[in-house]
Every structure is written in C-alpha cells, then in structure tokens.
Amino acid sequence: MVENNRHGTYIVRTRLPDALFDEKTFQILTDKDQREAVSSDSAGYPGGHTPELVRLSPESGEAEVAEILRRSFSVVIRGAGSSLTGGVTPFGEVVVDMSPRNRVVARGENWITVQTGIALRALQEQLAAENKYYPPGPTYDGATVGGMISTNAAGAATFKYGQTRLWVEALKVVLTTREVLEMERGQYLAHPDGYFEMEGPARKRRVDVPTYTMPDVPKSSAGYYAKPGMDFLDFFIGSEGTLGVITEATLRVIPKPFIAWALVPCQSEEQAIELTRRLRNQSLETRRTQNPRGIDASGIEYIDPNTLQLLREDSKNRREITPPPDAEALLLIQVEMSPALTSRAYDDLAHSFEPGAPDVPVVRLARELARLGLFDRAELALSGDPRIKQFEDIREAVPVGVNSRISKNKHQDPRISKMAADMIVPFENLQEMLRLFREKFDEKGMQVFIWGHASDGNVHPNVIPNSYEEYQLAQQVILECGGAVIAMGGSPLAEHGVGRNPIKQALLEKLYGTEGIEQMRAVKKALDPEWKLAPGNLFRKPHSI
C-alpha cells in the first residue's frame, strides 16, 4: 500500500492530551441566569436550554477540553454566539464557553497562532500594531476565530480574499474520543481512492471522503468539505462544531492594506449591477497584471430599493443612516491602493478630469463612475475619514431595521421568527437571482428586502412576516428559490451555515441529496462515534444513536 499521497500521508495520527487536566482552569456554572444567557444565538432560535455552562479560561488546554467531553453526554461549543442559524442553541447539551481562551500563542512574519476564543476585533488590533491584517473576517468583528473557522466564515472582501478556509494553515483539535489532532496544511491528504485512515490511542478507523460535488462559487457554507485529494484539516473548517473542538489555529496574515471607501447611490438596480461588473472586471485585470495603478476592489456591497425605504423610515431616529432621497440602489465599495499613491488622493480626485491627471486608482475609479453618470452622486472616503463610520453605520442599520420589525411582530404572535436566505450564484446570474426572489415573493403578496455582497454574487433576501401564515409561505418560497439557485450553479447556503434551522437543513439536502447527507453522517460517526458534539446541527441525529 502506498502511504504517501503527493506531499502528505492519508494516515492521520492522533495522540492523548499532553498533560493531566486541572479542574481549577475552568468553571461549571449552573445558575439559571447564566445558563439563560447562552440559551440562544443571534438568530434567536427558540426553545434552547442547557443543564450547565462550562466556562474555560486561557489556562484551559487540551487535557481540560478532553475531560469535559468525556464527562458530558452531549456538548455545544460556543464562542461569541453570533451564529444566525441556531447553531449554538443548546437543547439539553452542556454549553462550553470558549471565549475566555483568547490569547495569541505565537506569531511570525506572515502567520499568527491563537487560541480560538479570540475575537476578530482583538485579533485585528494585535495585528495592526505590526501593520498586519487578517482579510477574510465577517463584518461583525465580535465573532471569534473558532466560530469563523467552524462556519468557514466570509465577509465583505471575499471577492479578493475568499473564505476562511484559504487562510487556515494549522489546527489543534480535541476529539470526543479524547484524542488530540495537530495538523498543518498539506500534512494529511486523502488517498487517491478517497479516504483517510486514523491511527492513535482509540480504535483504528477509516474516514471516507463524500463524493458529492460542491458548487463552483466563491463561498459556500454547506456541510462538510469534500473533494478528491482533500486535506483532512478541511473537514473541520465549516463543520459547525460537529466533528471536534478546535482549540488553536494558525492563520495567514498580510501587510495591512490601505482602503478607500465609496458610497455610490445608483438610479436603478441595473445601473448598480453594471457598475459592479465593470469594477469586478478591472479588479481581476489589476490582480492579473499586478498593476499598482489599477482599480482593485476588494468588496462591493449592495442594498436594494425596498431596503433603502426601510432605512429612510429609520433615519427619523438616526440621521446618520439617511440614504440619498433619489437613490434606487446603493453600493458600498472598498478599493485597495498602495500607500505610496494615496498621499494626494483627494487632490488627485478633484483633478480627475483635467489633462495630465495622474494615473492612480482614485482617478480611474472617478472616471469609471463618470461613465455611468455617477461621479457627482458618489462619496469617497480614505482611511481616517469620519465618513467611513457613517458608511458602516448604514450597512449595519439594514439587518437591525429588519430584526426590530420582526421582533415587534413576534410580540403579536410568538410563532413568527426571522425568515431570511443566504444564497450565492456565479456573478453572471446575479441579476437573474434578484429577479427570482422578487417574482416569487410578489406572487405570495410579500415584500422582500435584499442586500449583500454583490461582488461575490451573494445576497440575503429577508421577509418581515406579519402573520404566522406569511411566515409559513416565506419558508415555501425560500425552498423554491433554493432549488432554482442550485440549478443556476449556485449554493443556497453561502456564508451563514446550516445549524439547526430546518429550512437550511432542507436546503442542504436539496443541494447534495439524501445520499450526500448520509455520507456526511458517516464522516461524523467516524470522528464523533457517540454523536456528542452539537447533535442536530447540519442534519438530524439517527435514531440508532
């Protein structure tokens, strides 16, 4: 039998924890208020309860995690609780709070190793002190590294930097069998026949790589990663806490980029999509040629007409989020530039259309806006400009506005909850997907609010149900749209994951079929044979376990 496959081996070796556990390094909390504080995530998924909360400390290590897993019948691992899928909502499981494990372990020129409870905000602050940056984080900077890895998180800059997976170089993982896995990327690669073999203190077992084909899109958070010759490490990225407890991670980092922001009110959705297409094409060419003077948009976010009207209503109380009165769509653009070309950026912008204007990114952006009649309507802000905070406030006010209205309706009928989708298609199908959402919800007499990452082809249609009947209708529409998105070559589960949400679980089955779900179950059974970790996440627990 050939052991080596390319640079790695398909034989995965585990070990026992490297120390005895110390009960003084964690707390077991049974207070009702403390337990209720971790009974749901940001989705407000209903019905959560936990018998106890275990709060780790920075001194808690692999031995303590292994012992907690041994003692517990079932466990949910929690970081910031910012999941939008019910993924950390317990239903009788012990909740293990990883957030106090927030230290930097080691760092190098282009990497950093951290405990996985560290928040993205704290990580970026640590890196900024060395003029470095971690690019693929979500827009919510309170999310923890462990949560970002568990959901294969993505953010506004996915168009340039991709999802979390591309930035993870090594992981330390504790399994429910009390085994510890330490993996560097490229160390364990699947056998050409599509499997791994695990050897260590527990029984020898085989892990088969699922055979489904993942959508060819920039981001997808839809169950277990599976490709021929895959890296074993990739099973854990996007596994939503169901396979092992990730205690440490090594991430790639880059020199901190200089970012210019542009807020561009558009006169129509078509105009917004056309500008996005032009900036995408120029950015791809800039990266291909490595031209420092070219436009390099790292992310372009989109807000639709219905959502702009919602912001106008809310701006009565928050003037800073007021969109331009005649805008029918809004783009929020981030463009990266060389610091050497930014010292006179505002002057360059003012003289963009004069003979002899310098060939720099802001001038190219100004001329591109002018071609569509948008230059006089746009606002540009460079690093340090207070308007950047206003742009970010507009972006953050969108989900806040939707959620506040849903909360109000929920008081009238507690069965109502948030009904939203998170879908992605190849960019050339973006306008078709937007049209699909509007037509399908219009047919049911419901208004849909759409925003998201236009540069990726990923948007979030949201409905505010006024009754339980509308809530049920919205579920049906989302399932229909999911099937159509799959037919377009997209993913109905782009960046938020699946969790315990029954609609998202149905979309996962639409994507990969019953056989694909069974293949995922087989992976979980091999790595978590007692089904202890987050049972009910991604798919239901088999009756036989």
N, C-alpha and C positions, 0 to 999 in steps of 0.2 A: 504494500500500500504506500502510495506517495504521500508524505506528510506535508511537504511544503507546497503552497499554492501561491504563486508569484512571490511577494516579499514576506508573506506571513504563513502561519500554520492554521489549519482548520481545527486543531486540537486545543481547546480552551482549558487553561489550567486555573484552578481555584486554590485557596488556602483558608485556614482558620484565622480568626482575628489575631492580631499580633500582640495582644495584651489581655489581661483579665479585666472584666468590667468593673467599674466603680460606680456604685449606686448614688454616690454623692454628686455626680456630674449631671444628674437630671432630676426633675420634679414630677411626681404623679399628682395631678390636680383633679379633685372630684367635686369641687364647689360648683353649684348649679349655674351661677352667673358666668363663671369662667368657661364652663362647658357650652353654655348657650352662645358665647361669643365666637365659637368655632363650629356652630351648627349649620352654617351655610357658607357659600362663597358669594362673589359679586353678582352672580345670576339670581340670587335669592331663591335657589331651587328649594321647593317646600319639603317639610317633613323630617329634617335632619335631627338626629340625636346621637349622643355618644356616652358610654358609661364612664369614661375617664379621658383626661387630656394629659399627655406626657410632653413636658417641655424640656427640650435638650438645652445644653449650654455649649459655649465654644470649646469647652474641655471634653465634651462627649465625643467619643470616637467610634471606630468600627465595632469594638467589643460591646459598647453600650447599645448601639443600634441592633446588633445581633441578638443580645439578650432580651431586648424589648420585643423583637419579632418572635423569639422563642416563647415568651410568656403569653403573648396575645393570641386570641382566637382569630381576629382579623384586624387590619390596620389601614388607616388612611393617612398618607403623608401630606403635611400642609406647610406651605411657605407663607406668602402674603395673602392667600385666599382670594386672589384677583381673577380666578377662573370664571368663565362665563358659561359653563356647561353643567354645573353641579358636580364637577369632577372631584372636589374635596368636601362635598357634603356627606357627613357620615350617616349611616343607617345602622347603628349598633356597633360600629367599629371603634376601636381606640384611635384617637387622633394624636399623631406625633407631630409636634410643632418644631420645625427645623429652623425657623427664622433666627433664633439666637446664635446659630452656628454661622457667623458672618465675618470670619477673618480671612485675610489674604495669607496664603500658606507660603507661596514663593512667586518669584517673577523673573522674567528675562527680557531680552531686547524686544521680542515680538510675541510674548506669551505671558499669561498670568494664571496661577493656580489658586483657587479659592474654595473655602467651604461653601456649600450650595445654599445656605440660608442668606447669603449676602444679597442685598437689594441692588437692582440695576443702578439706582441713583448713587449709592455708596461706591459701587464698582467704578462708575464713570468719574466720580470725584477723586478716587485713588489714582486712576489712570491720568486724569487731567494734570495732576501735579508733576507728571513726567511728559506732558504734552502728547499723551496717547489716548486711544479711543477704542471702544468695542462697538462695532457698527450695527449688528442686526437686532438690537433690542426692540421691544414693543414700545408704543407711545406712552404707556403707563410705566413710569420709572420706579414705582414701588414694587414691581414684580421681582421675585427672587430668581437667582441663577438656576436653582433646582427646578422651579416652576417653568422657566423658559425652556430648559432642556427637556423636561417631561412633556411639554406640548409642542416642541420644535417651533418655538415662537418666531414671529416675524413682525416687522414694523414698517414704518413709512419708507425706509430706504431699501426695501427688498429688491427693487429694480436694479440697484447696483450691487448690493452685498448678499442677497439671498437670505435663506432662513438660518436659524441657529445651527443646524446640522453641519454646515460648511465651516463653522468656527470652533467646533469642539475637537480638541486634539488628544485628550485623555480623560478617563473617568475612573473613579473608585466607586464600586457598587457593593452593597451588602445584600445578599440573597436571603430568603426566608429559611433556607437550609442551614443558615449561619455561616455560609461560605462567603469569602471576600474575593471580588474580581478587581484586579487592577489592569487596565487596558490602555494602550497607546494606539492611536490610529495606525492601521496597517499591520498591527501585531497578529490579529486573528481574522483570517479571511476564509470565506466559505469554500468548501470542497467543490471541485467542478461539477459534481453530481448534486450539489445543492443542500449541503447540511454541515453542521458542526458537531464535534464530539466534545463533551465536557468531562474532565478528569480532575479529581480532587478528593477532599475528605468525605464527601457524600457519594452516593452511588454514581457510577458512570452512566451518562445518558446522552442521547442524541437530540439535537435541535434541528428540525427541518426548516429550510427557508421556504416561506409561502411562494406559490407560483403565480399569483395574480400580477397584473401589470399596473403599475401606478400611473396616474395621469401625468402627461408631459407638460407641466405648468410650473411657474417659478416657486410656488408654495403649495403645500398640501399637508394638512394635519389630520390624517385619516387612518388611524390604526397603525399597525406595525410596518416599519420599513421592510421592503423585500425586493432584492434584485440579485441576479446571478453574480457570484463572486463578492457579495457584500461583506462589509466589515461588521464583526459581531457587536462592536460598540454601538452601531447604528440601531440595533434592536431597542436600546434603552432611550434613544432620542425620539421623542414623540410617543412614548409608550404610556403616558398619562399615569405614571405611578403604579403600574400593574405588574411589573416584572422584577424590580429591585429598588432598593433605596440608594439614590445617588448622593454620596456624602462629600465628594470632592470632584472638581472639574478643572481641567486646564483648557483655557480659551486663547485663541489667537487674537492679537490686538494690532492696531495700526497707528501711525502718526495721526494726531488729531487733525481732521480736515477743516479748512475754512469754508463756511457755508453761507451763501446768500439766500435769503427767502424772498419769494414774490407772491403777493396776493393778487390774483387776476380775476376780476368779475367778467363773466362772459355773457354774451347776448342770447346764447342758446346752448343746449346740450351738444349739438352737432359742432358748434364752434369750439367748445371745450375739448371734445374728443379729437378734433383736428389739431388743435394746439398740442395736445398730449402726444399725438402721433408724430408730429414734427420734432418735438423735443426728444422723444424717445429715439428716433432715427439719428438725430445729430449726436446724442449722447453715446449711442452704440458706436458711431463712427469715431468720436473722440477717443473712446477707450481702445478701439482697434488701432488707431494711429498714434496713441499716446501724445496727442497734441495738447499742450498746456493751455492753449488759447481757445480751445473748443468748448462748446456748451457740454457740461457733464451733470445732468440732472440725476440726483440720487433717488428722488422720490417725488411723485406728483399725486396729490390727494384731491378728491372730487366731492362736491356737495351739490345735490340736485335741487330743482325748483321748490318742491314741497318742503324740503328740509330748510331751505332759506326762509320760507314763510314762517316756519316754526321759530327760527332764530329771531325774526322780526318781532314776533309776539313776545318772546322772552326778553328782548332788548329794552322793553319798557322798564324792567328792573335792573338790567345790566347793559348800560350804554356801550360798553367796550366791545360787545359781540354783535353790534348792529351791522348787517351786511349792506352793501350799496343798494339803494332803492330800486334801481332798474336792472339788477343782476338776475339772470335766469339760471345761472350755474356759477359755481365758484371753484377755482383751482388754487391750491396752496402748493407752491413749487419750491423745492430745495435744490440749489445748484452749487456744486463744489468748485472751488477755484484755488489756484496756487496763491499762497500768501504774498508772493513777490508781485502778483498782478492786482493786488487789492488796495494798495496804499492811496491811490487816487480814484477809487472805484466810483464814488458819487460824481466827481468831476467828469470822469470818462462817460458816465451815463448821461450827464447833461449835454454833452457834445457828441452824442452818438451819431447824429445825422449830418454833422459837419464834414467837409472834405478833410481828409487826413486824420480822422478819428482813430484812436489806437485800436488795434485788433486784439481785443481782450474779451473774456467770456461775458461780462455785463453788457458790452456793446453788441455782441452777437445776439444776446437774449433780447435786448431792446429792439433790434431790427426784426427779430422773429415775431415779437409782439406787434410791431407796427404793420407787418404784412397782413395781419388779421384784424387790423384796426383796434388793437387792444392796448397799445402803449400808453395812451393818455389815461386809461382807466386803471392801470396796474399800479401797485405799490411795491417798491423794492426796499429791503432792509438787510443791512450787513451785520455781521457779528457785533454785539454790543448795542444795537439799536433797540430802544424800548418797544418799538412796534412789533418785534418778534414775539414778545409776550402776548400782545393783543392777537396776533395770528394764532398762536397756540390756544388762547382762550376761546377763539371762535371754533376751532377744531374740537376742543374738549366740551364745549357747550352743546354740541349736537347730541351725543348719547345721553348727556344729563337731561336735556329737554325731553327726549323721548321717555326716558326712565321715570321722570317725575310725573308725566301724564299717565303712564301705565300704573304707577303707584296710586294715583288718585282714583283710577277706575277699579283698581283692586279693592279699594275700600268699599266700593259698591257691590262687588262680587269677588270674594277671595279666590275663586277658581281661576280668575284671569291672571295671567303672568306674561312676561315678555315673550314676544313671538318675533324672532329675527332669524335671518340666514347669513351665511358667511361663505360666499361662492366665488370661484375663480374660473375664467376661461382664457384660452390664448387671446392676446390683445386684439387680434383682428376680429374676434367675436364679441368684444365688449359691448358695442352698441346694440347688437342683437340680444344680448343678455338683459341689458337695461330695458329694452322694448318688451321682452318676455315678461319681466316682473310687472311692469305697468299693466300690460294687457291682462295678465292672469288675475291680478288683484282688482282691476277695474271690473272684470266680469262678475266678481263677487260683491261689488259695491263697496270696496275698501280702499282707503288711501294708503299708499306706501311711501316711506321716507328712505331715500337711498344715499349712502355716502361710502367712501372707501378709497382704496389705493388704485387710482386709475392707471398708473404706470405699470402695475402688475396685471391688470385685468381682474382685480379682486374688489368686490363691493359688498356692502352689508344692507340688504333691504330689511326695513323694520316696519312692523304694523303696530298700531295702538288700538287693540280691540276694545270696543265699547260694551261688549257683552260676551258671555261665555260662548254663545253661538258663533260670534265673529272669531273668537279665539280658535274654535274648532275648525272653522272654514280656513283660517290663515294656515293652520297646520297642513291641511289638504293641499293648499296652493304651494306651500314650500316643498312638499314632497313631489308635486308635479314639476315644479321648476327644477328641482334637483335632478330628475330624470332627463330633462331637456339639456341641462348643463353638462351632464355626463356625455350625452350624445354629441355635444359640441367639442368634446375632448378636454373638458374641464373637470374640476373637483368640486363637489357640493360641500366640502369641508376644508376650507382654505387655511385658516390660521388659528382658530379658537379651539380646535379639537372636538371631541365627541362627548366625553364624560358620561353622565348618567341620563342625559337628555334623550327621551325615547324617539323624538323626531330625528335627532342627529344619528342615533343608532340605526334607525330605519334607512337614513341616507347612506350610512356606511355599508349596509347590506345591499342597497341599490348599486353602490359603486363596485363592490367586489363579489356579490352573490353569496348564497348560503355556504358554498364550498370555501370561499375566501374567509368567512367568519370562522368556520371550523378549523381552518389552517392556523388562524390567529390563536384560537383556543388551544391548539396543540403546542404552540410556542409557549403560551402561559403555563400550561401544565408541566412542561419540561423545566421551566425556570422557577415556578411557584407551585409545586405539586399539591399543596394543601389549599391553594386559592386564597391565601391570606391577604394579599395586597390589593386594596381598592376593588373588592368584588362588586361587580355591577358596572364598573367603568368599561367603556367601549362596547361590551356585549354582556348578556346575562350569564350568570353562573349556571353551569349544568346542574341538573337535579341530582346527579350521581355523586356530587362532591359535597 
